Amino acid sequence: MKKTLITLAVLAAATGVAQAQSSVVIYGTVDAGFVSERGGKAGTVNKIDSGIASASRIGFKGTEDLGSGLSALFVLESGFKVDSGSQDGDALFGRQAYVGLSSKTAGTVTLGRQYTPWYNTLSKVADPFAAGYSGSAKNLFPANTTRTSNTVLYTSPNFSGFDADVAYSAGNNGQESLVSSKIGRQMGASVGYANGPLNARVAYNTTSNENANPALTTGSARNWLVAANYDFTVVKAYAAYGVNKGDNSSTRNNANAGNLFNIASTGGLTNDSTTALIGATVPVGPAGTVMASIIHVNDKNGFTNADANQFALGYSYALSKRTSTYASYAKISNKNNAGYTVGNNSNVGSGDQAFNVGVRHSF
């Protein structure tokens, strides 16, 4: 009898493993609209653009229940351009590509190309435009902390509204063994509290400026961000404040686009700076939402003092749970040739103001 009970227990355990639940989901966003930009040396630019409110993408995500509260997971996400049908970027899964394990009690560890804790704080907590539309906070906040490759990310479970995450990104640029393992390395972390109407978070990111030529090494870029939003039901208020220290800590979103104005930009590239945001979203009727924000960049380099202000206003109307239409406008006032441009979620723009109207569908 004892041997029989042991045999049945082993068979039951084996059956449980064989029947572990698994699933793979195909998801994505298709977003396109009309964009009118002006104020740059290109003059008035009218175009059909892709990924205005949210970057157009197709992705695959899966989970497998391994038992005892443990599961395996993966995400593969590729960007594309609706206006041309072409791939967005050189990498097949350049948006996200990671695999990992998740425990209900110990947290989640993922490895691959992922968003940084700093950027998740900006897009999900700080910005009423969620890093999209013409009012995207990416227009003025530092662009060196969006997503990283070769990354291991740990995310804690939620403890009564509190959670935290820590990320480490190896450089993996082929020079580590010859020169330094610090070349291209990034590290970041965030801690937050979300409960009821309040969502608040503090994030940090550091990027090594190590160079193959030690004489060109300039320490590291360090970015702090404090953000919060509070839902008053009739209005949801947003506020954020960022401190950026060290070379390459204040890289502009359009830094690789060349000179977009008639006068060469003088600041906002590598200097110390602070960035502040206040904003709001207001529900209008059962399906409409008004978005607004004001962002100020304070360049801490006394020589250039390349400050900038952005004012943005937008409206989104949900036609269904998956489809919405939208319109938005933003204007940047560049001081001392600061050189910031009004872009959107996927593109950096060509001038200091832009209007867009479009349609977004998620599946």
C-alpha positions in Angstrom: 0.0 0.0 0.0 2.8 2.4 0.9 4.6 1.8 -2.4 1.3 2.3 -4.3 0.7 5.7 -2.6 4.3 6.8 -3.4 3.8 5.7 -7.1 0.5 7.6 -7.3 2.1 10.7 -5.8 4.9 10.6 -8.4 2.5 10.1 -11.3 0.3 13.0 -10.0 3.3 15.3 -9.9 4.4 14.3 -13.4 0.9 14.9 -14.7 0.9 18.4 -13.1 4.1 19.3 -14.9 2.8 17.9 -18.2 -0.4 20.0 -17.9 1.3 23.2 -17.0 -0.6 26.1 -18.5 1.1 28.1 -21.3 0.0 30.7 -23.7 1.3 32.9 -26.5 -0.4 36.2 -27.5 0.1 38.3 -30.7 -0.5 42.0 -29.9 0.2 45.3 -31.4 -0.6 48.9 -32.2 -1.3 50.6 -35.5 -1.1 54.4 -35.3 -1.0 56.9 -38.1 -2.0 60.5 -38.7 -1.4 63.8 -40.4 1.4 66.0 -39.0 2.1 69.7 -39.7 5.4 71.0 -38.4 6.9 74.5 -38.7 9.4 76.8 -37.2 12.6 75.0 -38.3 14.9 75.7 -41.3 12.8 73.2 -43.3 9.9 75.6 -43.1 6.4 74.1 -43.1 6.5 70.3 -43.2 3.2 68.5 -43.9 3.3 64.7 -43.9 1.5 61.4 -43.0 3.4 60.0 -40.0 3.4 56.7 -38.1 3.4 56.2 -34.4 2.3 59.6 -33.2 0.4 58.7 -30.1 2.0 55.3 -29.6 4.7 53.7 -31.7 3.3 51.2 -34.3 4.4 47.7 -33.4 3.7 44.0 -33.5 4.7 41.8 -30.7 4.6 38.2 -29.3 4.4 37.5 -25.6 4.1 34.3 -23.8 3.9 32.7 -20.4 4.2 29.2 -19.1 3.0 28.1 -15.6 5.8 26.1 -14.1 3.9 25.4 -10.8 4.4 26.5 -7.2 3.8 30.2 -8.2 6.7 30.2 -10.7 6.2 31.0 -14.4 8.4 31.6 -17.5 7.8 34.6 -19.8 9.1 36.2 -22.9 8.4 39.3 -25.1 9.5 39.9 -28.7 8.4 43.3 -30.1 9.1 44.9 -33.5 8.4 48.4 -34.6 7.1 49.3 -38.1 6.1 52.4 -40.0 2.5 52.5 -41.1 3.1 55.3 -43.7 5.6 53.2 -45.7 5.2 49.6 -44.3 8.9 49.5 -43.6 10.6 48.2 -40.4 11.3 50.9 -37.8 14.9 50.6 -37.0 17.6 48.1 -38.0 16.9 45.4 -35.4 14.1 42.9 -36.0 12.9 43.1 -32.4 14.5 46.5 -31.6 11.7 47.7 -29.3 11.8 44.8 -26.8 13.3 41.3 -26.7 13.6 39.5 -23.4 13.0 36.2 -21.5 12.7 35.6 -17.8 11.2 33.9 -14.8 8.5 35.3 -12.5 7.6 34.3 -9.0 4.5 35.5 -7.2 6.5 35.8 -3.9 10.1 36.6 -5.1 9.5 38.9 -8.1 10.5 38.8 -11.7 13.9 38.6 -13.5 14.1 39.3 -17.2 17.1 39.4 -19.6 17.4 41.1 -22.9 16.4 44.5 -24.5 14.1 46.4 -22.2 12.9 49.8 -21.0 14.8 51.4 -18.2 13.2 52.1 -14.8 13.8 55.8 -15.5 11.9 55.8 -18.8 9.0 53.8 -17.4 8.7 56.4 -14.7 8.6 59.2 -17.2 6.1 57.6 -19.6 3.8 55.9 -17.1 3.8 58.2 -14.1 5.1 61.7 -15.1 3.6 62.5 -18.5 -0.1 63.1 -19.2 0.7 62.4 -22.9 2.3 59.1 -22.0 5.4 60.0 -24.1 3.2 60.4 -27.2 1.4 63.0 -29.3 3.0 66.3 -30.0 3.1 67.0 -26.3 5.4 64.1 -25.6 7.7 64.7 -22.6 10.5 63.1 -24.7 10.7 66.4 -26.6 12.5 68.0 -23.6 13.4 65.3 -21.1 16.8 63.6 -21.6 16.8 61.0 -24.4 19.7 58.8 -23.1 17.6 56.6 -20.8 14.8 55.0 -23.0 15.7 51.3 -23.4 18.9 49.3 -23.2 20.2 46.1 -24.6 22.1 43.3 -22.8 20.0 44.1 -19.7 19.0 42.1 -16.6 16.1 43.6 -14.8 14.6 42.6 -11.4 11.1 43.7 -10.5 9.9 43.2 -6.9 6.4 42.0 -6.0 3.9 44.6 -4.9 3.9 45.1 -1.1 0.8 47.0 0.0 1.2 49.4 -3.0 5.0 49.6 -2.9 7.3 48.1 -5.5 10.8 48.5 -6.9 13.0 47.5 -9.8 16.8 47.4 -10.5 18.4 47.1 -13.9 22.0 46.4 -15.1 23.0 46.8 -18.7 26.4 45.5 -19.9 28.1 47.4 -22.6 28.8 44.4 -24.8 30.5 46.5 -27.5 33.5 44.2 -28.2 36.0 46.4 -26.3 35.3 45.3 -22.7 38.0 42.6 -22.6 40.6 44.9 -24.1 39.9 48.2 -22.4 37.2 48.3 -19.8 33.9 46.6 -18.9 32.4 50.0 -18.1 32.2 51.1 -21.8 28.5 51.7 -22.5 27.4 50.3 -19.2 24.1 51.5 -17.6 22.6 50.9 -14.2 19.2 52.1 -13.0 16.6 51.6 -10.3 13.2 53.0 -9.2 10.9 52.7 -6.3 7.2 53.7 -6.2 3.9 53.6 -4.5 0.6 53.2 -6.3 -2.7 52.9 -4.3 -6.1 54.4 -5.0 -5.8 57.8 -6.7 -2.0 58.3 -6.0 0.8 57.0 -8.1 4.3 58.3 -7.2 7.8 57.1 -8.2 11.5 58.0 -7.8 13.9 56.8 -10.5 17.7 56.9 -11.1 19.9 56.0 -14.1 23.6 56.2 -14.6 25.5 55.8 -17.9 29.2 55.3 -18.0 31.2 57.7 -20.3 34.2 55.3 -20.3 36.1 55.6 -23.6 38.6 53.3 -25.3 41.0 56.2 -25.0 41.2 56.9 -21.2 42.0 60.5 -21.9 38.5 61.0 -23.3 36.7 59.4 -20.3 34.5 61.9 -18.6 32.9 60.1 -15.6 29.3 59.2 -16.0 25.9 60.7 -16.8 23.5 60.6 -13.9 19.7 61.2 -14.1 17.3 61.5 -11.2 13.5 61.7 -11.7 10.7 62.2 -9.2 7.2 61.9 -10.6 3.6 61.6 -9.3 0.0 61.8 -10.5 -3.2 62.0 -8.5 -6.7 61.3 -9.7 -9.2 63.8 -8.4 -11.9 62.1 -10.6 -12.8 65.4 -12.4 -9.1 65.9 -13.2 -5.9 63.9 -13.0 -2.9 66.1 -12.0 0.7 65.3 -12.9 4.0 66.7 -11.7 7.7 65.7 -12.3 11.1 67.0 -11.6 14.4 65.7 -13.1 18.0 66.4 -12.2 20.7 65.6 -14.8 24.4 65.6 -14.0 27.5 64.9 -16.0 28.5 64.7 -19.7 25.7 63.2 -21.9 23.2 63.5 -19.1 21.0 66.0 -21.1 21.1 64.5 -24.6 18.4 66.0 -26.7 15.8 63.7 -28.4 16.9 65.1 -31.8 20.7 65.0 -31.1 21.3 62.7 -34.1 19.1 64.7 -36.5 21.7 67.4 -37.4 21.0 71.1 -37.4 17.2 71.6 -37.6 17.3 75.3 -37.2 18.9 78.1 -39.2 21.3 78.8 -36.3 23.4 75.9 -34.8 22.2 74.8 -31.5 24.3 75.8 -28.5 23.0 73.7 -25.6 21.0 70.9 -24.3 23.5 68.2 -25.4 25.8 67.3 -22.6 25.4 70.0 -19.9 24.0 69.7 -16.4 20.3 70.6 -16.4 17.0 70.3 -14.5 13.6 69.5 -16.1 10.2 70.2 -14.6 6.7 69.2 -15.7 3.2 70.0 -14.6 0.2 68.7 -16.4 -3.3 67.2 -16.3 -5.8 65.0 -18.0 -9.5 65.8 -17.9 -12.3 63.4 -18.8 -14.8 64.9 -21.1 -18.0 62.9 -21.4 -17.9 59.1 -21.5 -15.1 58.7 -24.1 -13.1 61.9 -24.4 -9.9 63.0 -22.6 -8.2 66.4 -22.7 -4.4 66.4 -22.1 -2.2 69.4 -21.2 1.3 70.0 -19.9 4.0 72.6 -19.4 7.6 71.6 -19.4 10.7 73.7 -18.5 14.3 72.9 -19.1 16.9 74.8 -17.1 20.4 74.5 -18.6 22.9 74.8 -15.8 25.8 75.8 -18.0 26.2 79.5 -17.4 28.0 80.0 -20.7 25.1 78.8 -22.9 22.1 79.0 -20.6 20.1 77.2 -23.3 16.7 76.9 -21.6 13.5 75.9 -23.2 9.7 75.8 -22.4 7.0 73.6 -24.0 3.3 74.1 -23.9 1.1 71.3 -25.1 -2.6 70.6 -25.5 -4.3 67.4 -26.8 -7.6 65.6 -27.1 -8.3 61.8 -27.5 -11.7 60.3 -28.2 -12.2 56.5 -27.6 -14.4 55.1 -30.4 -14.1 51.7 -28.7 -11.9 49.9 -26.2 -9.2 49.4 -28.9 -9.7 52.3 -31.3 -9.3 56.1 -30.7 -8.9 59.3 -32.6 -6.8 62.2 -31.4 -5.5 65.7 -32.1 -2.7 67.6 -30.3 -0.6 70.7 -30.6 2.7 71.8 -28.9 5.0 74.8 -29.1 8.5 75.1 -27.8 10.2 78.3 -26.9 14.0 77.8 -27.3 16.2 80.3 -25.6 19.8 81.0 -26.7 19.6 78.5 -29.5 18.6 75.6 -27.3 17.6 73.6 -30.3 14.7 71.4 -29.0 12.0 70.3 -31.5 8.4 69.2 -31.2 8.2 65.5 -32.2 5.9 62.7 -31.1 6.2 59.2 -29.8 8.2 57.9 -32.8 9.8 60.9 -34.5 11.7 64.0 -33.3 10.1 66.6 -35.5 11.6 69.4 -37.6 10.6 72.6 -35.9 9.5 74.3 -32.7 5.8 73.7 -33.1 3.6 70.8 -34.5 0.0 69.9 -34.9 -1.2 66.3 -35.5 -4.4 64.4 -35.9 -4.7 60.7 -36.3 -6.1 57.3 -35.5 -4.8 54.6 -33.2 -5.9 50.9 -33.1 -4.6 48.3 -30.7 -5.1 44.5 -31.0 
